[in-house]
Amino acid sequence: TEDGKGEMTMTVFPATGGTEYTVAEDVPEEWDLTEISCDGVDAEVDIPSVGFPVEPGDDVTCTFHNERKKATIIVMKETTGGDGTFTVESSSEDIGSFDLTTVEGSAERSFSVLIGDETTFSFEETDLPEGWVGSPDSCEVTVDPGETAICSLGNIKKARLIIEKDTIGGDGTFWF
């Protein structure tokens, strides 16, 4: 195919009345055959093949519809010490930037992506909210068509310690 279109023409002869033909596609691994349609004949479709009778003078056109398999990328977020909203930037223009908001310490977002030349995807948290550290705050996954890859991100909320000092009978300097 070129620019999503391709054609193959076959001339069959001699066609005698009702000669049955079967055409099957050998589908490459990174593609799904989603539909076969035929014009000019009563065809029996059984993906990945189609069978039909041909009569002398028939002009039959069968179209095989393929879709490139997509891959799934799941970005998972785990937090320790609380919940928050975290911005994640992707190396893929199709995914772009997105927010993950944790509830009870976890969140996730799933993306269905076409795999072409790009098979490796990077994710990095940007502008961490105050009081949080990344653990880890970036990941990279490589995925093939039809597969699922998981990117795990984590954050830990910094603890806050307040020490109060009371004195009775005067002021003084105390070291902790």
Residue, then its C-alpha position, 0 to 999 in steps of 0.5 A: t500500500e501507499d498512502g493507505k491504498g493499494e490494489m492488485t488486479m487478477t485476470v482469471f480465465p477461462a471462467t466457466g459458469g460458477t467457478e468458485y474462487t477463494v482469496a485469503e490475505d496473509v495478515p502481517e503481525e502488526w495489522d488486523l484484518t477488520e473487514i472484507s467486502c466484495d462488489g459484483v458478486d455474492a461473496e461468503v466472507d470468513i476472515p481472513s478469506v472470502g469465497f465467491p463464484v465467478e461467471p464468464g464476463d464477471d467483474v469482481t472487486c474485493t476490498f480487504h480493510n486493515e487497521r494497524k494494531k494499536a498498543t496500550i500504555i498504562v501510566m500508573k501512579e502510587t503515592t505515599g503520605g497522601d493524595g495529590t494531582f500530578t502533571v505528566e508530560s509524554s514524549s508522544e505528541d499524540i499523548g501530550s501532557f495530562d494530569l493524574t489525581t490520586v485517590e487513596g494513594s493511586a491513579e492510572r490512565s490508559f492510552s491506545v496508541l498506533i505503533g509506527d516508527e515510534t515504539t518507545f515512549s517516555f513519561e516525566e512528571t513536571d512541576l511537582p506540587e510543593g511538599w512532594v518528591g518523585s520516587p520515581d518521577s519518570c519512566e520509559v516503556t517500549v511497546d509493540p503493536g497489540e501489546t500492553a506496557i506499564c509505566s509506574l510513577g511514584n511520589i512521597k509526601k514530605a513529612r512535616l514536624i513541628i516542635e513547640k517549646d514552652t518555658i516557665g519562669g523566664d526566657g532562654t535559648f535551647w538547642f534541638 
